[in-house]
Amino acid sequence: MKRVLFVLVSLFSFVYAFALVNINTASKRELQSLPNIGPVKAKAIEDYRREHGNFKKAEDIIKVKGIGSATYEKLKNHITVGNTLNKPAASPSPRKKYAVPATIGVK
């Protein structure tokens, strides 16, 4: 029984370690699970969200006091702002251009 419990806990920890953290909805505890984010930076992220609203893109976390580009480089593979997985937005598909019919003799 102990082995089964150990395996389940290990599996949960493994999956949790590789899950992306949504920085727009994460709790202070979830934020602290990120590399280089302790209680002070987690609170700064929460305060930033409260004052400025949600992050538009993951890189916007650099706007939080105490988080610079070096910290972002360590975080970028662990965070998201939604379902985008930090991938750049796909360019819109080109629209087909249709000829506009000429209007002859219309006043």
N, C-alpha and C positions, 0 to 999 in steps of 0.2 A: 504494500500500500504506500509506503514511503517513497518507493521508486516511482510509482505512477504519479504521485503528487509532485515529486521533484521534476519529472519530465514535463508535466503540464506547466509548472511555474517557469521552467527553463524555456519552453516553447513560447509562452506568453511574453517573456522578457525579450526573446529574440525578435519576435514580430514587432513588439513595441519599439525596440531600438531602431528599427528600420522604417518606421512609419513617419511620414511627413507631418510636421506640426503646422497647423494653420495659424499664422501669427495674428489673424484678425479675430479668432475665436478662442484661442488657447488660454487656459487658466494660468495663474502664476506658477503652479506646480508643473504644468506641461512645458511652459517656457523654460523653466529651470532644468528640464531634461536635455536641453540643447547645449552644444559645446560652447563654452565660455560665457554662459548665461547663468548668473547666480541670482540671489534674491533682489539685489539692488537693480540690476539691469532688467530683470523680469518686471519689477515695479515700474521702471522707467518706460517699458513697452506698454504696460497697461495704462499709465498716465498719458502717454502719447496718443493712444487710441481714444481715450476719453476726451482729450482736448481737440484732436484733429480728425477723428473718425477713422475708418478702416484704411489700411494700406492698399494702394492701387496695384502695386507690384512688389515682389519680395525685396528688391533692391532698396525700396523706400525705408527699410528698417535702418538704413544708415542715417536717416534724419533723427533718430532717437539719440538723445544725449548719452554718451558713453559707448556708443556702438559706431565703429569706424569701418573703413574698407577691409582692414585685416580681419576683424571679427566677422564681417559679412562673408568673406571668402571661406571661413570655417563653417558658416551657417547655411550657405546657399543650397547645399544638397540635402538639407534637413528641413527646410521651411517651404511653405506655400501660402498663398493668399486666397486659396479656393481650390477649384478643380483643375487649375491650369498646369499644375506641376512645374511651374516656373519656366515653361516653354514660351518662346515668343509667340505672339498671336499670329495665326496663319494669315497670309495675305488674302484679301478677298478674291474670290474667283472672278475672272474677267467676264463682264457682261457682254452678251452678243449685241452688236449694233445692227439695228434694222433700219433700212432706208425709209424715210418718211415720204409717203406718197405726195406727189406734187398736186397742188390744187389749181386747176386751170379754169379760168373764167369765174372764180369766186371773188365777190366784192366784199 
